[in-house]
Amino acid sequence: MKKVVQFIFLLIIVLCSSIYNATAQTPKDSVIQLYGVVMTADSLRAVPAASVVVVGKGRGTITNGFGVFSIAVLKGDKISFSSVGFKEKTITIPSNLTENQYSVIQLLVDDTAYLPATIIKAKPTREQFERDFANTRVDDDAYEIARQNTEESKLRALMATLPADGREAINFQFRQQAVKYYYAGQIPPQNILNPLAWADFIKAWKRGDFKRKK
């Protein structure tokens, strides 16, 4: 029984020590309220929607319409300021602060992007321009692509070459079974004397449906 009591006592001491160490590593007085304003370096104009990010912590905020921001950080944190069109700037929160507030006025410098030069040259002659203009291929727009995909000849070619999928095959089988059950015990009608069937046959003959496929 004494060994059990000693073990529990040692466990409590270890837990208290770990809690104390964790508290000592991140004391409450290390939390700093960082606030300030982000402005342009040349004209001192406010930079709205600028990103204020704590590096390596996955936390941050953005400035309001007047460039003002406020965020809770720790002593020693690195703060990154960035915005489109400006160079990124990083500062470090001092570790020897005595107060729990820290204000900054961060100036951002314009970031100039240099694009490669574009030289426009005229065609040597009018004949060459007309030849290149007439032979230049223009990609089809969505309307032209839709028109080509719905042409009767293309649809007929697809019907003749593409195999039936599972739904078409099972529907064809069901239709055959329905016809078989419908005329069970009697002779199915013959369309040899049906004028409508002969008209469809003549139209198919003129279209070339019965020609040998190469």
Z-matrix of the N, CA and C atoms (Angstrom, degrees):
N
C 1 1.468
C 2 1.527 1 110.79
N 3 1.333 2 115.77 1 -38.76
C 4 1.462 3 119.54 2 179.92
C 5 1.526 4 110.65 3 -64.16
N 6 1.354 5 116.11 4 -38.07
C 7 1.462 6 119.13 5 179.72
C 8 1.531 7 111.33 6 -64.55
N 9 1.328 8 115.82 7 -37.48
C 10 1.466 9 119.53 8 177.75
C 11 1.521 10 110.69 9 -64.50
N 12 1.340 11 116.62 10 -43.00
C 13 1.469 12 120.66 11 179.70
C 14 1.519 13 110.60 12 -64.72
N 15 1.344 14 116.99 13 -40.56
C 16 1.464 15 120.30 14 178.33
C 17 1.533 16 111.41 15 -65.04
N 18 1.344 17 115.30 16 -40.25
C 19 1.468 18 118.57 17 178.85
C 20 1.519 19 111.44 18 -63.23
N 21 1.336 20 116.65 19 -42.67
C 22 1.475 21 120.07 20 178.74
C 23 1.517 22 110.52 21 -64.62
N 24 1.364 23 116.44 22 -39.21
C 25 1.463 24 120.38 23 179.69
C 26 1.534 25 110.67 24 -64.32
N 27 1.328 26 116.99 25 -42.88
C 28 1.460 27 120.21 26 178.31
C 29 1.535 28 111.68 27 -65.37
N 30 1.359 29 116.22 28 -38.19
C 31 1.453 30 119.80 29 178.24
C 32 1.514 31 111.52 30 -62.98
N 33 1.341 32 116.61 31 -40.02
C 34 1.470 33 120.33 32 178.76
C 35 1.522 34 110.23 33 -65.11
N 36 1.338 35 116.67 34 -40.05
C 37 1.466 36 120.02 35 179.24
C 38 1.528 37 110.89 36 -63.40
N 39 1.356 38 116.52 37 -41.75
C 40 1.460 39 119.99 38 -179.82
C 41 1.527 40 111.00 39 -65.06
N 42 1.340 41 116.86 40 -42.59
C 43 1.459 42 120.06 41 178.87
C 44 1.517 43 111.83 42 -63.63
N 45 1.324 44 116.91 43 -42.81
C 46 1.468 45 119.97 44 178.83
C 47 1.525 46 111.19 45 -63.76
N 48 1.352 47 115.99 46 -38.26
C 49 1.460 48 120.11 47 179.53
C 50 1.516 49 111.43 48 -65.31
N 51 1.366 50 116.78 49 -41.75
C 52 1.462 51 120.02 50 179.67
C 53 1.521 52 111.01 51 -66.63
N 54 1.322 53 116.76 52 -39.74
C 55 1.467 54 119.98 53 178.36
C 56 1.520 55 110.51 54 -64.86
N 57 1.335 56 116.54 55 -40.13
C 58 1.469 57 119.98 56 179.01
C 59 1.533 58 111.51 57 -65.37
N 60 1.339 59 115.74 58 -40.69
C 61 1.460 60 118.91 59 179.23
C 62 1.526 61 111.56 60 -65.23
N 63 1.368 62 116.11 61 -41.55
C 64 1.453 63 118.84 62 178.78
C 65 1.515 64 111.26 63 -63.80
N 66 1.336 65 116.10 64 -38.01
C 67 1.462 66 119.88 65 178.44
C 68 1.515 67 111.33 66 -69.84
N 69 1.324 68 115.58 67 -35.15
C 70 1.459 69 118.87 68 -179.55
C 71 1.516 70 111.73 69 -70.69
N 72 1.361 71 116.64 70 -30.02
C 73 1.450 72 119.28 71 -178.97
C 74 1.522 73 111.79 72 -72.88
N 75 1.340 74 118.24 73 -36.26
C 76 1.462 75 121.98 74 179.61
C 77 1.528 76 109.81 75 -126.71
N 78 1.311 77 118.10 76 73.09
C 79 1.464 78 119.95 77 -179.88
C 80 1.517 79 110.91 78 -68.18
N 81 1.307 80 113.64 79 159.58
C 82 1.450 81 118.90 80 -178.96
C 83 1.521 82 112.04 81 -65.50
N 84 1.337 83 117.03 82 -30.99
C 85 1.454 84 118.70 83 -177.40
C 86 1.523 85 112.95 84 -75.13
N 87 1.358 86 117.90 85 -2.22
C 88 1.459 87 119.81 86 177.06
C 89 1.525 88 112.29 87 -85.74
N 90 1.326 89 118.56 88 -8.75
C 91 1.460 90 122.49 89 178.21
C 92 1.521 91 108.94 90 -79.68
N 93 1.329 92 115.15 91 126.83
C 94 1.458 93 121.72 92 -177.50
C 95 1.528 94 109.06 93 -120.46
N 96 1.328 95 115.95 94 136.93
C 97 1.451 96 121.05 95 174.24
C 98 1.525 97 107.86 96 -90.49
N 99 1.323 98 115.89 97 106.87
C 100 1.463 99 121.42 98 -179.26
C 101 1.523 100 108.91 99 -93.75
N 102 1.297 101 116.67 100 128.91
C 103 1.457 102 120.90 101 177.78
C 104 1.524 103 108.44 102 -145.55
N 105 1.300 104 115.13 103 160.53
C 106 1.459 105 118.83 104 -179.58
C 107 1.510 106 111.10 105 167.63
N 108 1.318 107 114.89 106 -159.21
C 109 1.456 108 121.59 107 -177.13
C 110 1.527 109 108.44 108 -140.30
N 111 1.335 110 116.14 109 142.97
C 112 1.464 111 123.03 110 177.68
C 113 1.523 112 107.80 111 -107.85
N 114 1.352 113 115.82 112 126.81
C 115 1.454 114 120.82 113 -175.94
C 116 1.518 115 109.58 114 -135.77
N 117 1.335 116 115.58 115 164.70
C 118 1.463 117 121.06 116 176.06
C 119 1.522 118 109.14 117 -78.86
N 120 1.335 119 115.28 118 146.06
C 121 1.459 120 119.31 119 -176.16
C 122 1.516 121 112.95 120 -76.48
N 123 1.342 122 118.02 121 -26.45
C 124 1.461 123 119.37 122 -174.68
C 125 1.520 124 113.03 123 -89.05
N 126 1.349 125 116.78 124 -37.96
C 127 1.470 126 119.05 125 -174.69
C 128 1.524 127 113.27 126 -121.41
N 129 1.343 128 117.20 127 1.72
C 130 1.475 129 121.66 128 178.88
C 131 1.525 130 111.72 129 55.48
N 132 1.335 131 116.25 130 40.25
C 133 1.461 132 121.49 131 173.85
C 134 1.522 133 109.37 132 -93.77
N 135 1.328 134 116.58 133 146.66
C 136 1.458 135 121.13 134 179.50
C 137 1.528 136 110.54 135 -66.10
N 138 1.319 137 116.16 136 143.27
C 139 1.467 138 122.16 137 178.29
C 140 1.528 139 107.42 138 -106.98
N 141 1.314 140 118.69 139 100.07
C 142 1.473 141 119.46 140 179.83
C 143 1.524 142 111.44 141 -77.15
N 144 1.333 143 116.24 142 154.67
C 145 1.472 144 123.82 143 176.14
C 146 1.528 145 112.27 144 58.89
N 147 1.329 146 117.40 145 29.65
C 148 1.460 147 120.69 146 174.69
C 149 1.522 148 109.39 147 -79.65
N 150 1.326 149 117.31 148 142.99
C 151 1.469 150 122.36 149 -177.96
C 152 1.521 151 109.63 150 -84.93
N 153 1.338 152 115.23 151 131.04
C 154 1.463 153 122.72 152 174.91
C 155 1.523 154 106.26 153 -120.61
N 156 1.323 155 117.47 154 105.56
C 157 1.462 156 122.64 155 -170.52
C 158 1.517 157 109.71 156 -120.82
N 159 1.338 158 115.91 157 136.87
C 160 1.465 159 121.98 158 172.65
C 161 1.525 160 106.91 159 -82.50
N 162 1.314 161 117.79 160 114.54
C 163 1.458 162 122.61 161 -173.61
C 164 1.526 163 110.12 162 -64.51
N 165 1.350 164 115.02 163 128.39
C 166 1.458 165 120.95 164 176.71
C 167 1.508 166 115.40 165 78.46
N 168 1.324 167 118.85 166 1.41
C 169 1.461 168 121.47 167 -178.39
C 170 1.522 169 112.94 168 -110.56
N 171 1.312 170 118.14 169 -13.44
C 172 1.459 171 120.43 170 -179.27
C 173 1.508 172 113.70 171 69.96
N 174 1.316 173 118.46 172 23.27
C 175 1.464 174 122.48 173 178.51
C 176 1.520 175 109.05 174 -124.04
N 177 1.318 176 115.24 175 157.03
C 178 1.448 177 119.01 176 178.33
C 179 1.509 178 112.21 177 177.78
N 180 1.315 179 115.20 178 -175.21
C 181 1.460 180 121.72 179 179.04
C 182 1.521 181 107.24 180 -155.61
N 183 1.323 182 116.04 181 179.91
C 184 1.461 183 121.68 182 176.86
C 185 1.518 184 108.74 183 -130.11
N 186 1.312 185 115.27 184 156.44
C 187 1.458 186 119.75 185 178.80
C 188 1.523 187 110.60 186 -79.21
N 189 1.318 188 115.51 187 154.59
C 190 1.463 189 119.57 188 178.37
C 191 1.526 190 110.14 189 -83.49
N 192 1.317 191 116.94 190 -167.13
C 193 1.451 192 120.72 191 -177.27
C 194 1.516 193 114.06 192 -64.58
N 195 1.324 194 117.79 193 -18.92
C 196 1.465 195 121.74 194 178.72
C 197 1.524 196 112.30 195 -102.73
N 198 1.354 197 117.21 196 9.33
C 199 1.459 198 120.68 197 179.18
C 200 1.508 199 115.11 198 79.59
N 201 1.323 200 117.87 199 8.62
C 202 1.469 201 121.72 200 -176.89
C 203 1.522 202 109.28 201 -89.83
N 204 1.346 203 116.79 202 144.50
C 205 1.463 204 122.29 203 179.63
C 206 1.522 205 108.80 204 -144.69
N 207 1.322 206 115.44 205 164.28
C 208 1.457 207 122.58 206 175.92
C 209 1.518 208 108.25 207 -157.11
N 210 1.354 209 116.66 208 133.92
C 211 1.453 210 121.17 209 -177.41
C 212 1.523 211 109.09 210 -156.18
N 213 1.323 212 116.79 211 147.38
C 214 1.467 213 122.63 212 177.52
C 215 1.518 214 109.30 213 -88.10
N 216 1.354 215 116.56 214 127.01
C 217 1.462 216 122.29 215 -179.31
C 218 1.523 217 108.74 216 -132.99
N 219 1.336 218 115.28 217 178.54
C 220 1.458 219 122.19 218 176.40
C 221 1.521 220 109.99 219 -112.97
N 222 1.308 221 115.39 220 158.50
C 223 1.455 222 119.71 221 176.26
C 224 1.528 223 109.65 222 -62.67
N 225 1.314 224 116.19 223 134.29
C 226 1.451 225 121.25 224 -179.63
C 227 1.515 226 114.57 225 89.95
N 228 1.336 227 118.60 226 -6.19
C 229 1.462 228 120.66 227 178.44
C 230 1.522 229 110.40 228 -68.31
N 231 1.348 230 113.88 229 150.49
C 232 1.453 231 120.88 230 174.65
C 233 1.526 232 108.63 231 -101.71
N 234 1.326 233 115.95 232 128.61
C 235 1.457 234 122.05 233 -176.44
C 236 1.529 235 108.20 234 -112.57
N 237 1.347 236 116.06 235 128.93
C 238 1.458 237 122.10 236 -179.28
C 239 1.522 238 109.38 237 -108.01
N 240 1.331 239 115.73 238 131.13
C 241 1.459 240 122.82 239 176.65
C 242 1.527 241 107.42 240 -112.45
N 243 1.332 242 116.77 241 129.03
C 244 1.456 243 120.79 242 -178.91
C 245 1.516 244 109.82 243 -150.23
N 246 1.327 245 114.38 244 152.48
C 247 1.460 246 121.65 245 176.87
C 248 1.522 247 107.59 246 -160.90
N 249 1.318 248 115.52 247 154.35
C 250 1.464 249 120.16 248 -179.33
C 251 1.524 250 109.76 249 -65.12
N 252 1.345 251 115.84 250 128.34
C 253 1.449 252 120.95 251 -179.99
C 254 1.514 253 114.37 252 91.83
N 255 1.361 254 117.87 253 0.69
C 256 1.454 255 121.51 254 -179.96
C 257 1.521 256 109.71 255 -128.93
N 258 1.318 257 115.97 256 154.47
C 259 1.451 258 121.24 257 176.72
C 260 1.533 259 109.97 258 -76.08
N 261 1.319 260 115.38 259 142.12
C 262 1.465 261 120.30 260 -179.34
C 263 1.533 262 110.36 261 -71.33
N 264 1.333 263 115.47 262 142.90
C 265 1.455 264 122.14 263 -179.69
C 266 1.527 265 109.62 264 -130.31
N 267 1.324 266 116.98 265 136.24
C 268 1.462 267 122.02 266 -178.32
C 269 1.522 268 108.93 267 -125.20
N 270 1.335 269 116.35 268 133.53
C 271 1.461 270 122.55 269 176.66
C 272 1.525 271 108.79 270 -124.57
N 273 1.326 272 116.21 271 163.74
C 274 1.458 273 122.76 272 179.20
C 275 1.521 274 109.24 273 -119.93
N 276 1.318 275 115.63 274 130.61
C 277 1.463 276 120.19 275 177.33
C 278 1.527 277 108.55 276 -71.62
N 279 1.325 278 119.12 277 125.59
C 280 1.479 279 120.39 278 -179.11
C 281 1.527 280 111.57 279 -60.13
N 282 1.326 281 115.61 280 143.64
C 283 1.470 282 121.08 281 -179.48
C 284 1.517 283 112.77 282 -86.53
N 285 1.331 284 118.23 283 -10.50
C 286 1.465 285 121.80 284 -176.76
C 287 1.522 286 112.50 285 -105.27
N 288 1.306 287 117.28 286 26.73
C 289 1.464 288 119.39 287 179.01
C 290 1.519 289 110.11 288 -70.59
N 291 1.310 290 115.57 289 139.96
C 292 1.471 291 120.62 290 178.25
C 293 1.524 292 111.95 291 -98.13
N 294 1.339 293 117.04 292 -18.43
C 295 1.449 294 120.83 293 179.45
C 296 1.526 295 109.63 294 -106.94
N 297 1.322 296 115.77 295 166.76
C 298 1.463 297 120.87 296 -178.92
C 299 1.521 298 112.37 297 -98.64
N 300 1.333 299 117.16 298 20.55
C 301 1.453 300 122.39 299 176.84
C 302 1.518 301 109.14 300 -135.92
N 303 1.361 302 113.86 301 147.84
C 304 1.462 303 118.99 302 -179.56
C 305 1.527 304 107.43 303 -149.63
N 306 1.323 305 115.95 304 125.33
C 307 1.460 306 121.02 305 -176.80
C 308 1.521 307 109.67 306 -114.93
N 309 1.323 308 115.35 307 145.30
C 310 1.463 309 121.49 308 179.12
C 311 1.525 310 109.17 309 -138.58
N 312 1.335 311 114.96 310 151.14
C 313 1.462 312 123.07 311 168.98
C 314 1.521 313 105.52 312 -117.55
N 315 1.325 314 115.72 313 100.18
C 316 1.458 315 121.00 314 -173.38
C 317 1.523 316 110.03 315 -95.14
N 318 1.337 317 115.61 316 124.51
C 319 1.454 318 122.21 317 178.32
C 320 1.520 319 109.17 318 -101.89
N 321 1.324 320 116.59 319 132.80
C 322 1.459 321 122.67 320 178.98
C 323 1.525 322 109.47 321 -110.24
N 324 1.327 323 114.67 322 137.10
C 325 1.463 324 121.63 323 -179.01
C 326 1.518 325 108.91 324 -95.29
N 327 1.330 326 116.03 325 140.53
C 328 1.469 327 120.88 326 178.44
C 329 1.526 328 110.29 327 -60.76
N 330 1.325 329 114.89 328 138.18
C 331 1.457 330 121.70 329 178.08
C 332 1.523 331 108.40 330 -104.41
N 333 1.322 332 116.95 331 110.87
C 334 1.460 333 122.14 332 -177.00
C 335 1.521 334 109.49 333 -87.70
N 336 1.307 335 116.35 334 128.09
C 337 1.470 336 122.39 335 177.79
C 338 1.517 337 108.07 336 -105.50
N 339 1.338 338 115.85 337 121.19
C 340 1.459 339 121.59 338 -179.53
C 341 1.517 340 109.33 339 -96.90
N 342 1.322 341 116.42 340 119.32
C 343 1.454 342 122.51 341 179.67
C 344 1.522 343 109.92 342 -94.63
N 345 1.327 344 116.95 343 149.85
C 346 1.472 345 118.82 344 177.74
C 347 1.519 346 111.10 345 -65.29
N 348 1.321 347 115.42 346 148.87
C 349 1.461 348 120.84 347 -178.06
C 350 1.516 349 110.91 348 -69.73
N 351 1.330 350 115.19 349 141.94
C 352 1.457 351 122.08 350 176.86
C 353 1.525 352 108.94 351 -114.23
N 354 1.326 353 115.86 352 121.67
C 355 1.462 354 121.57 353 -177.69
C 356 1.528 355 108.65 354 -106.64
N 357 1.308 356 117.04 355 121.87
C 358 1.456 357 123.11 356 179.19
C 359 1.517 358 108.39 357 -101.25
N 360 1.306 359 115.40 358 122.50
C 361 1.446 360 121.06 359 -179.16
C 362 1.521 361 109.98 360 -117.24
N 363 1.323 362 116.01 361 140.62
C 364 1.462 363 120.74 362 177.82
C 365 1.521 364 110.32 363 -82.96
N 366 1.335 365 115.65 364 156.10
C 367 1.456 366 120.37 365 176.24
C 368 1.541 367 109.65 366 -68.18
N 369 1.339 368 116.39 367 145.31
C 370 1.488 369 117.98 368 -177.55
C 371 1.526 370 112.87 369 -60.26
N 372 1.340 371 116.77 370 -43.76
C 373 1.465 372 119.67 371 -176.20
C 374 1.514 373 109.82 372 -133.31
N 375 1.311 374 115.22 373 163.11
C 376 1.461 375 120.82 374 177.71
C 377 1.529 376 110.64 375 -68.37
N 378 1.323 377 117.29 376 -36.74
C 379 1.458 378 120.21 377 179.20
C 380 1.531 379 111.23 378 -63.26
N 381 1.308 380 117.23 379 -40.88
C 382 1.461 381 120.00 380 178.44
C 383 1.526 382 111.42 381 -65.38
N 384 1.341 383 116.68 382 -39.27
C 385 1.463 384 119.49 383 177.50
C 386 1.523 385 111.16 384 -63.63
N 387 1.351 386 117.47 385 -44.29
C 388 1.455 387 120.26 386 179.55
C 389 1.523 388 111.24 387 -64.42
N 390 1.336 389 117.22 388 -37.45
C 391 1.458 390 120.19 389 179.13
C 392 1.527 391 110.48 390 -66.39
N 393 1.333 392 118.08 391 -46.74
C 394 1.463 393 120.59 392 -179.75
C 395 1.523 394 111.43 393 -66.89
N 396 1.334 395 116.45 394 -36.23
C 397 1.465 396 119.46 395 -179.74
C 398 1.524 397 110.73 396 -67.13
N 399 1.328 398 116.91 397 -39.26
C 400 1.467 399 120.24 398 -179.06
C 401 1.518 400 111.85 399 -73.55
N 402 1.339 401 118.24 400 -30.28
C 403 1.462 402 121.59 401 -176.75
C 404 1.523 403 113.60 402 -95.11
N 405 1.314 404 117.34 403 -1.22
C 406 1.467 405 119.49 404 179.02
C 407 1.524 406 109.50 405 -74.20
N 408 1.325 407 115.74 406 128.72
C 409 1.465 408 120.70 407 -178.84
C 410 1.528 409 109.60 408 -88.29
N 411 1.306 410 114.75 409 126.32
C 412 1.457 411 121.46 410 178.57
C 413 1.524 412 108.10 411 -104.13
N 414 1.329 413 116.28 412 129.07
C 415 1.459 414 120.40 413 -179.68
C 416 1.533 415 110.72 414 -64.27
N 417 1.327 416 114.96 415 143.57
C 418 1.464 417 120.32 416 179.46
C 419 1.524 418 110.48 417 -68.32
N 420 1.334 419 115.23 418 141.71
C 421 1.450 420 119.35 419 176.05
C 422 1.530 421 109.96 420 -83.58
N 423 1.322 422 115.44 421 -179.92
C 424 1.465 423 119.86 422 -176.71
C 425 1.526 424 111.85 423 -63.61
N 426 1.325 425 117.79 424 -35.61
C 427 1.468 426 120.75 425 -179.72
C 428 1.524 427 110.84 426 -65.93
N 429 1.352 428 116.72 427 -43.09
C 430 1.462 429 120.20 428 -179.71
C 431 1.533 430 111.14 429 -67.70
N 432 1.323 431 116.63 430 -38.45
C 433 1.470 432 119.84 431 178.16
C 434 1.522 433 110.59 432 -64.33
N 435 1.340 434 116.88 433 -41.19
C 436 1.463 435 120.20 434 178.33
C 437 1.528 436 111.05 435 -65.46
N 438 1.334 437 117.19 436 -38.61
C 439 1.466 438 119.90 437 178.72
C 440 1.526 439 111.47 438 -65.21
N 441 1.325 440 117.16 439 -40.69
C 442 1.454 441 120.20 440 179.02
C 443 1.533 442 111.44 441 -67.47
N 444 1.313 443 116.51 442 -36.94
C 445 1.465 444 119.42 443 -178.76
C 446 1.523 445 113.02 444 -71.62
N 447 1.325 446 117.61 445 -18.25
C 448 1.465 447 120.81 446 -178.87
C 449 1.520 448 112.82 447 -106.10
N 450 1.327 449 118.50 448 11.68
C 451 1.456 450 120.39 449 175.92
C 452 1.523 451 110.59 450 -65.70
N 453 1.334 452 115.24 451 143.44
C 454 1.465 453 120.27 452 -177.17
C 455 1.525 454 111.32 453 -64.28
N 456 1.318 455 117.89 454 -39.53
C 457 1.465 456 120.01 455 -179.99
C 458 1.522 457 111.75 456 -64.70
N 459 1.345 458 116.52 457 -40.68
C 460 1.465 459 118.73 458 179.37
C 461 1.520 460 111.08 459 -69.13
N 462 1.322 461 117.90 460 -39.69
C 463 1.466 462 120.15 461 178.00
C 464 1.523 463 111.09 462 -64.79
N 465 1.353 464 116.55 463 -38.71
C 466 1.455 465 120.16 464 178.28
C 467 1.536 466 111.07 465 -65.41
N 468 1.345 467 116.41 466 -39.13
C 469 1.462 468 120.03 467 178.60
C 470 1.532 469 110.99 468 -67.08
N 471 1.315 470 116.23 469 -38.47
C 472 1.457 471 118.99 470 178.10
C 473 1.528 472 111.36 471 -66.42
N 474 1.323 473 116.84 472 -40.52
C 475 1.462 474 120.28 473 178.22
C 476 1.532 475 111.72 474 -63.28
N 477 1.342 476 116.73 475 -32.49
C 478 1.458 477 120.02 476 -177.98
C 479 1.525 478 112.73 477 -81.19
N 480 1.330 479 117.89 478 -23.81
C 481 1.462 480 120.38 479 -174.04
C 482 1.525 481 113.66 480 -106.74
N 483 1.319 482 116.85 481 -36.85
C 484 1.456 483 118.67 482 -176.28
C 485 1.526 484 110.68 483 -75.85
N 486 1.324 485 118.10 484 135.08
C 487 1.471 486 120.05 485 176.38
C 488 1.523 487 110.81 486 -73.20
N 489 1.309 488 114.80 487 156.93
C 490 1.467 489 120.08 488 179.51
C 491 1.527 490 110.00 489 -73.63
N 492 1.309 491 115.59 490 140.87
C 493 1.460 492 119.07 491 177.20
C 494 1.526 493 110.12 492 -83.44
N 495 1.303 494 117.00 493 -176.62
C 496 1.458 495 120.73 494 -175.96
C 497 1.508 496 113.80 495 -62.28
N 498 1.332 497 116.59 496 -40.26
C 499 1.465 498 119.78 497 -179.06
C 500 1.529 499 111.25 498 -66.67
N 501 1.339 500 117.25 499 -44.17
C 502 1.464 501 120.04 500 179.00
C 503 1.525 502 111.49 501 -64.45
N 504 1.338 503 116.81 502 -40.66
C 505 1.462 504 119.70 503 -179.37
C 506 1.526 505 111.37 504 -64.21
N 507 1.318 506 117.94 505 -43.98
C 508 1.467 507 120.38 506 -178.04
C 509 1.526 508 110.61 507 -70.80
N 510 1.358 509 117.67 508 -34.21
C 511 1.462 510 119.50 509 176.60
C 512 1.528 511 111.22 510 -66.02
N 513 1.343 512 116.94 511 -39.63
C 514 1.465 513 120.06 512 177.36
C 515 1.519 514 111.00 513 -63.64
N 516 1.338 515 116.06 514 -39.74
C 517 1.462 516 119.30 515 178.84
C 518 1.523 517 111.13 516 -65.91
N 519 1.333 518 116.95 517 -40.69
C 520 1.462 519 120.50 518 179.07
C 521 1.532 520 110.90 519 -65.24
N 522 1.347 521 118.07 520 -38.91
C 523 1.466 522 120.35 521 178.34
C 524 1.526 523 110.93 522 -64.90
N 525 1.334 524 116.65 523 -40.73
C 526 1.458 525 119.37 524 177.17
C 527 1.527 526 111.18 525 -62.33
N 528 1.309 527 117.48 526 -43.07
C 529 1.464 528 120.21 527 178.20
C 530 1.526 529 111.20 528 -65.13
N 531 1.343 530 117.76 529 -37.94
C 532 1.462 531 119.92 530 179.58
C 533 1.529 532 110.89 531 -64.55
N 534 1.341 533 117.54 532 -42.28
C 535 1.465 534 120.65 533 177.59
C 536 1.524 535 110.73 534 -64.33
N 537 1.316 536 116.07 535 -40.45
C 538 1.464 537 120.38 536 179.96
C 539 1.524 538 111.11 537 -62.91
N 540 1.331 539 117.43 538 -45.05
C 541 1.464 540 120.69 539 179.66
C 542 1.530 541 111.47 540 -70.54
N 543 1.357 542 116.83 541 -32.11
C 544 1.464 543 119.62 542 -178.16
C 545 1.531 544 111.19 543 -66.96
N 546 1.340 545 117.88 544 -38.42
C 547 1.456 546 121.63 545 -178.35
C 548 1.531 547 111.66 546 -102.81
N 549 1.344 548 116.62 547 23.56
C 550 1.472 549 118.92 548 178.04
C 551 1.535 550 109.86 549 -65.23
N 552 1.363 551 117.34 550 130.18
C 553 1.455 552 122.49 551 178.87
C 554 1.509 553 114.21 552 85.10
N 555 1.359 554 119.05 553 4.56
C 556 1.455 555 121.70 554 179.34
C 557 1.524 556 109.40 555 -145.82
N 558 1.317 557 115.50 556 168.36
C 559 1.461 558 120.79 557 -178.23
C 560 1.529 559 108.85 558 -86.60
N 561 1.341 560 117.84 559 129.02
C 562 1.466 561 119.78 560 178.36
C 563 1.524 562 110.60 561 -64.10
N 564 1.308 563 118.34 562 149.79
C 565 1.476 564 120.88 563 -179.83
C 566 1.522 565 111.03 564 -66.62
N 567 1.332 566 116.99 565 145.84
C 568 1.457 567 124.65 566 177.74
C 569 1.528 568 108.81 567 -101.57
N 570 1.348 569 115.16 568 132.56
C 571 1.463 570 121.01 569 -177.22
C 572 1.527 571 112.87 570 -95.01
N 573 1.347 572 117.02 571 13.72
C 574 1.463 573 118.71 572 -178.40
C 575 1.526 574 112.12 573 -67.32
N 576 1.334 575 117.07 574 -27.06
C 577 1.456 576 121.05 575 178.06
C 578 1.533 577 112.17 576 -105.33
N 579 1.319 578 116.81 577 12.54
C 580 1.467 579 121.00 578 -178.90
C 581 1.531 580 108.87 579 -87.57
N 582 1.334 581 119.78 580 116.04
C 583 1.481 582 120.94 581 -178.45
C 584 1.526 583 113.02 582 -64.10
N 585 1.321 584 117.47 583 -32.77
C 586 1.463 585 119.33 584 178.90
C 587 1.522 586 111.24 585 -66.39
N 588 1.348 587 116.37 586 -39.71
C 589 1.453 588 119.96 587 177.60
C 590 1.520 589 111.21 588 -65.06
N 591 1.367 590 117.29 589 -39.46
C 592 1.453 591 120.67 590 176.99
C 593 1.531 592 111.47 591 -65.04
N 594 1.315 593 118.10 592 -36.19
C 595 1.470 594 120.87 593 177.51
C 596 1.528 595 111.26 594 -65.06
N 597 1.345 596 116.77 595 -43.09
C 598 1.468 597 119.76 596 176.66
C 599 1.526 598 111.03 597 -63.48
N 600 1.350 599 117.25 598 -36.47
C 601 1.460 600 121.24 599 179.54
C 602 1.526 601 111.15 600 -65.29
N 603 1.335 602 116.31 601 -41.71
C 604 1.469 603 120.21 602 -179.68
C 605 1.530 604 110.59 603 -67.09
N 606 1.341 605 117.20 604 -40.34
C 607 1.468 606 119.70 605 177.41
C 608 1.525 607 111.37 606 -63.43
N 609 1.324 608 117.37 607 -41.30
C 610 1.460 609 120.67 608 178.30
C 611 1.521 610 111.37 609 -65.65
N 612 1.347 611 116.30 610 -35.66
C 613 1.473 612 120.15 611 178.34
C 614 1.524 613 110.70 612 -66.23
N 615 1.331 614 117.31 613 -40.77
C 616 1.453 615 120.58 614 178.87
C 617 1.526 616 111.75 615 -68.67
N 618 1.315 617 117.71 616 -34.63
C 619 1.461 618 120.44 617 178.33
C 620 1.526 619 112.23 618 -70.64
N 621 1.301 620 117.23 619 -19.51
C 622 1.461 621 119.85 620 -178.31
C 623 1.511 622 113.62 621 88.58
N 624 1.348 623 116.82 622 26.29
C 625 1.463 624 118.78 623 -179.98
C 626 1.523 625 112.46 624 -68.58
N 627 1.321 626 117.70 625 -22.14
C 628 1.450 627 119.94 626 -176.44
C 629 1.533 628 112.72 627 -98.37
N 630 1.358 629 116.86 628 7.02
C 631 1.454 630 118.82 629 178.31
C 632 1.535 631 109.88 630 -73.97
N 633 1.291 632 114.51 631 152.31
C 634 1.461 633 119.82 632 -178.12
C 635 1.530 634 108.49 633 -71.90
N 636 1.334 635 115.16 634 127.51
C 637 1.466 636 120.55 635 -179.92
C 638 1.514 637 109.38 636 -78.49
N 639 1.355 638 115.90 637 134.12
C 640 1.447 639 119.54 638 178.97
C 641 1.522 640 109.82 639 -80.22
